[in-house]
């Protein structure tokens, strides 16, 4: 408990800018609007949230059908009790603090309470962590980075605790932790799952070579399957419906991974900046931190001199080498051989796993110290890390934008919509100017008079009076899941320049637009719901299933 309190105190140094009035600019300057859109969709009764009404230039946008939603569910829920700007700051705060808490748990499992404090400090104060928060504003990524150590900790607990009931609970907890990584960030979820599968394959080969049974791998295989089932409501539609969108624009042009490899000297020293990624011309830094490199070197020496050969240290060292290799140009053949890797976009994303591995390895130093030296060495590492890296945890500057400024018509429907429109349908032409952004969903004309009854993120209801049969175009983006009902009867809809069109006969009618599930969404929802019910049943009723 004492160690956890120390971690919480040390965490304050990484979150102080969040208490400043206003907010700060970042690469992904969409966060306040996304939180607000999640809040509005939840308020409308949409769950799981897939479609938001104001992004996509005001035509609507299926962002949470494709973009990992977990941090925004947290932010949207908080938004019920405060404004969207404050909710966004709290969303940042929670993701950062959880990183420290969960790495403390893992470090404590490795090296005791002092080791937990050391591992947590290294992880929290890693320069890449500061880059994610105060330069990029990559909320999903640093939320996923919080759950990665929780996942590894729960796997350790799974093998350490031999009690059957505890084993059942640890399987569920491990699965939930991995599913949280997947639901926090598409890319880190994909990489984490891939590395986990790779580890299972390696251990399977070792067992085959040693002619042993696969009994020890049953639990992790169950964890993997259950985690995929729990998160199926998200990843199944995300994969199954991506071809309806412009998502492939994410892997071309300036986002081509070939342009974003890290040079070895950038890992040691590179000017700290707030610009973009551009190889040798990068305006942001990918350095590991000189003190961290020194501590890693010491941990390796201690490990080689130690009579103990801890498997977990070897795994951390493997993660370190693998993640560093994947950031460098020498790994280009691997990137080109595995098509899914192109969606990672930036090889330097693997630094998230590098700092995770560093934290675990450096905690090993504490496990090899004894008596009073344990606390002296721990204090030295913690103080030096905080003093040396604290300077990175600050934004370039602050702005004076208020909540209302972030949620203004122009900022939501034009400025932020332009920043992220890759999930619009293929046929949708992006507006050329703000003048092409709609102010209402359906415009009244000489031939058509409209009374809007209900306008929600996923449901619209109108009373129409139309003089002659016409094809009516709605200012709603065409996308699978939308249905139109005329006087309670479903009508065929058509894609006209990326917008919904429907033929309506003359007369007075009630028209409803409803955004619902497609087959892949329905299946994903049912799978996840069933897996969640099963998990709770096992936890609370302690039923054996493996």
N, C-alpha and C positions, 0 to 999 in steps of 0.2 A: 504493500500500500504506500509506503514511504517513497519507493522508487517511482510509482505512478504519479504521485504528487509532484515530484521533481520534474518528471517529463512534462506534465501540464504547465508547470511554471516556465520551463525552458521553451515550450511551444509558443509562449506569448511573443517572443522575439520575432517569430515568423509571421504573425498575424497583426502586428501593430498598425500597419497601414490601413487595415480594414476599419479601424475606429476613426479614421480621418473623415471630416465632412466631405461630401461629394463622393466621387469615385475616381478611378484612374483609367486612362486609355490602355488598350491591350490589342493584340493581334486579332483575337476572336471577340470583337466588341459587340457581341450579340446577346450576352448573358442575361441582362435585365429584361430584355424583350422576351427571350425564350422562357424565363421563369414566369413572366406575366401571362404568356400565351398558355403555358401549362396550367396556371391557376384558373384562367378563364375556361379552359376545356374541362377541368375538374368541376368547376362551379356549374357548368352546363350538364353535368352528369355523364360525361364521356369517360369510359374506363374499359380497358386500358386506352390511354390517350394516344391517338395516332395522327389526327388531323387538327391543325390550328387554323383559325379563320383570317387573321390579319396579315400574317407573313405571306410570302409568295406574291408580293406586290398587291396584297388585298384580295387576291383570287383564292386564297387558301393554300395550304402547304402540308404534305404528309410527313413532316419532319420526324415525329416520334415513331413513325412506322419504320424508320431507317437509322435514326440517330439515337444512340443509347440513352435511355430516359431516366435512369435511377436518380442522378443528382437533381434533375429537374422535378421529379416527383417530390423530393425533399423540399426544394425551393418553392414549388407550387403550394405545398401544404403549409409551409411557413407563411406564404403570402396571404393566407386566410386571416392571419393575425396582425399583419403589418403591411407596409407598402412593398412594391416589387423591388425597389432598390435595396431596401433593408433586408428583404428576403434573400436577394442575391448575395449580399455580403455574408449573411449567415450561412448560405450554402457553401461559399468559399471557406468560411471559418470551420465548418463541420468537417469538410474533406481534409483540411490541413491537420486539424487536431486528431482525427481518426488515424492518420498516417503515423503520428507519434505514438498513440496508444497501442495500435496493433503491432508496430515494430517492437515496442517495449515488451509485449507478450512473447513474441518470438525470441527476442534477445534474452529474455529471462529464462526461457526454455533451454536456450543454448548454454548460457553462462551465469545464471542466477540474476538476482536483482540488479547488481552493479552492471552486469553485461547488458541487461535490458535497457538501462538508462543510456549506456554508451551506444548501443545499436540504434536506439530511437533518435539520439542526437545526431549521429552521422546521417541517418536517413532524412530527418527533418531539415537539416542545414546543408544538405548537398546542393551545390550550385544548380544542378539540373532541376531540382525541386523549385528553387526560386525562379528559374527560367519559365517553368510551366505556369506558375502563379502570377508573377508580376510582369512578365514580358508577353507571354503567349495568351494568358487567360484560359488555358486549356483545362477547364473544370472537369470534364469527363476523365481526362487522363490522370489528374492527381487524385481524383476519387478512386479510380481503379488501382492506383499505386497504394492507396490505403488498404484495400482489401487483399492485395497479393500477399503481404506478410501474414494476414489473418488466415488465409488459405493454407499457407505452408505451416503455420503454427497448429492449425487444426489437424493437418495430416500427421504432424509429429505426435500430437496427442492421441491420434487414432492408433498409432503403433506402440505408444508408450503405455497406454492404459489397457490392461487385459480384462477388466471387468466387462461382461457381455452387455449390460445395459448402457454403460458408458461408451462402449464401442458403437452401439447403435446410434447414440446421440452424436458422437463425433463424426460418424459417416454423414449424418444429416447436416451437421454444422459445416463440415468440409464442403459438401455439395452446395449449400447456401452461399458460402464464401466465394467459391468459384463462379457461381451464377451471378453474384454481385459484381465481380470483375467484368463479366461479359455484359451485364446490364449498365455498367458505368461507362465503358468505352469500347466501341466495336473493335478497334485495332489491338489494344492491349489485351482484350478478352480473347481475340483470335490467337495472338502470340502466346499468351499464358496457357491456353488450351493446347496449342501445338507443342509447347515445351513439355507440358505434362504428358502428352501422348508419346513424345520422344523418349522421355524418362521411362515410361512403362515399356516401350519397345526395347530399350537398352537393358533394363532389368530382366525382361523376358529372355533376351539372348543370353545373359549371364546365367540365368537359371537353367537354360537348355544346355549350355556348355558344362555346367556343374552337375547336370542330370538330376536336378531337383524339381519338386512339384511347383505349380504356380499358385499354391494356396496363399502365399504372402501377397500376391497381387490382386486377389479377389476384391479386397476392400477398395483399393484405389480405382479399379475398373467400375465398381458400383458407384463411387463418388463421381467419376466422370460422366457416366450415363445419367445419374440423377440430376447433376448440375445442368446438363443439356436439356433434360426434360423440364426442369424448373424455369429455364429461360427460353423455352421454345416459343412462347407467345411473342417474343421479340425477334429472335434470329431467324425463325422460319419465314415470316413475311419479308424480313429484310433481305434475305437471300432470294426468296421466291419471286419477289416483285420488283427487284432492282432494275430489271430490263425495261420496265415501263418509264424509267426516269433517265435523267442526264448524268447519272452517277459516274459514268466512264470519263466524264470531263475531269474528275478528280485525279486521274492517273495519267494525264497528258499535259503538254505544255510546261508551265512552271512547276507543276506538281510531279513531274516525272522523277522517279527515285534516283535515276542516274545523275541528277544535278545536285543531290543533297547528301552525298557521302561526306564523312568527316575525315579530315587529314590528321595523322597521328599527333602532330605538334599542337593541334587545337585541343586535344584532350589534356595536355599539360598546361598550356597557357594560351589565352586568347582574350583580347580586350572585351570587357563586359559591355554589351550594348543592347539596344532595344529595336534593332532593325530585323530584317528577315533572313531566311536561310538562302545562301547562294554560294556554296562551296568556299573557295578561297576569299570570296568577297563578302562572306557572311557578316551581317550586322549583329548577330547574337552569338553568345559564347557557349561552347560545349565542354568546357573544362571540367575535369573530375574533382579538382581541388587538390593543391599540392600536399596539404596535410593528410588528406585521405590516401593519396598514393604512397606516402611515407608509411602510414599505419598499415596499409595492405602489405607492403614489403616486409614490415616487422612481423605481421601475422604469418606470412609464408615461412619466414625463417624459424619462428617458434614452432610451427607445425612440422617442419622438416626435422627439427631437433627433438621434438616430443616423441615419446614412445607410444603415445596414443595416436591412432589413425582414425579420426572421427569421420564417419561417412558424410555427415552433414556439411563439414568443412569442404570436403572434396566436391560435393554438389554445388556449394556456393562458388568454389573456384571454377568449376565447369561453367556455371551460369555467367561468371565474370568474363571468361575467355570467349564463350559463345556470343554474348551480347556485344562485346568490344569488336569481335570479328565482323559481326553483322553491320556495324556502323561504318566500316572501312571499305574502300573500293575493291580490296582483294576478294570480297565476298560477292562480287557482281554476278559470277556464274550461278551462285545459289539463288540470287534474286531473280535472275532470268529463267531459271529452271522451274521455279515455283510461282505460277501465275497469280495466286492470291496475294503474294507478298507485294505486288505492285500497289495494292490498296493501302499498304502501310504508308506510302508516299515518301516519308522521310526516314532514311536509315537511322538517323540519330534518335529516333523514338526508342530504340533498343537501350539507350542510356538509362531508361527507367529501370531496366533489369540490372544494369551495371551498378547503379547506386544501391539497389536492393542487395545484390551479392556483396558489395563492399561492406555494407552495414553488418551482415552476418559474419563475414570474415574477420572484421575488426573486433567484433564481440568475442571472438575466439581468444584474443589476447587476454581478456579478463578471465576466461575459464582456466588459463594456464598460470595465472598469478596466485599468490598465496598470502593469507593473513592480512596485515595492515597495508601491504603493498597493493592489494586489490583496489582499495578505495583511493589510494594516492594515484595509481595509474589511471583509474576511471576518471577521477577529477581532472587530471592533466589532459586527457583526451577530450573530455567534454568542454572544458574551458577553452582550450586551444581551438576546437572546432567552432564554437560559438563566436569567439572573438575574431577568428579569421574569416568566417563566412557570413556573419551578420550583415555586412555591407551590401550583400546581393539582394536582401529581402526588402526591397523598396521599389516602388514604381518610378518611372522616368519623371512623371509629374502628376498632378491632380487636376481634375476639371471641376467646374462649378455646376455641372448638370444636375438638376433635381429629378425626382421621380417622374414628374410630368413632362420633362424634356425628353427623357428616354422613351416615354410612351406616346409622344406626339404622333400625329398622322404621318408626317414626313419621315420621322425617324423609323417608325415601324414598317410602313408600307413601301418605303423607298430606300433609305440608307441601309438599314439592317437587311432588308430583303435582297439587296444587291450583293451583300457579303456572302450569302449562302442560298443559292437557288438551284443547287445540283440535283435536288430531289423533285423538281418540277417535272411534269410529263414531257416526253420527247417532242410532242407536237406544240408545246407551249412556247410562243415567241416572247422573250423578255421585253418588257416595255422600254421604249427609247428615252422617255423622260417621265417625270412625276405627273405630267399632265395626262398620261395614259393610265394612271392608277385610278381604279374605280372608288367612288365614295359610297355607293350603295350596291347591293347585290343584284337588283333588278330595276331597270330604268323604265319609267312610264313614258309612253310615246303617244302620238295621235291615235294610233290603232289600238293602243293598250293602256288601260288604267290599272294601277297596282295599289293594293293596301297590304302592307307587311304586318302580319300578326305576331309571328315569333321569329327571332333571329338568334340562333345559337351557333356554336362552332361546328356542330355536326348535324344541324337540323334547321330548316327554314320553312315557314308556312306563309302563303300569300292568298288573298282573295283577288282574283283577276277578272277583268271584264275586257273581252277582246272582240273587235268588230268583225273580223274575218279570220279564217283559218291561217295560221302563220307558224313559222319556226321561230320560237322564242329562245334567245341566247341569254344565259345567266352568267353573271360575273363570278363564276365559281370554276376553278380549274378542273378539267376532266381528269378523273383518276378512278381506277377500279374501286368499287365499294359504294360509289354514289348511285342512288336510285331516285327516280322521280315518280310521284303518284299524282294523278289527276282525278279529283273527286273520289279518292280512295282506291283507284285502279292504277296499277303500275303501267308506266309508259316507257317505250324505248327511248334511250337517250343517244345523242350523237356528239362526236368530237368535232367542234368547229374552231380551228385555230387554238386548240388546247383548252377550250371552254365548253361547258355543258350546253347542249341545245336540245330542245324537245318540240315536237309538233303539237300545237294546241288548237282545237277547233273553236269556232266563234261561240260567243256566249259568256256566261258567268261561271267561274270555276274556282275551286280551292286546289291550289298546287302545293305539294310538299316535296322538299329535297331532303333526303335522308342519307347520311353517310354510315354505312354498316360494314359488316365483315364479308370478306371473300372466303372461299373454301380454305385457303392456306391459313388465313387468320383464325378462322373457326377451329381448325384442327390444332393450331398452335396454342390457342386459348384453352381448349379442352385438355390438352396434354399437360400444360403448366398447372392448371387448376387441379387436375387429378394428382400430379406429383406433389403439389403443396398440401393437399388433404392427406395424402399418404404419409408425408413427412411429419405433419402434426400428430397424426394418429400414432405413429411409431414413438414419437417423443413423449406423448402424454399417456399412452397406454402400454408403452414398453413392449410392443410386439416384435418378435424376431422375424427378420426377413432375409438375413444372410447368415 
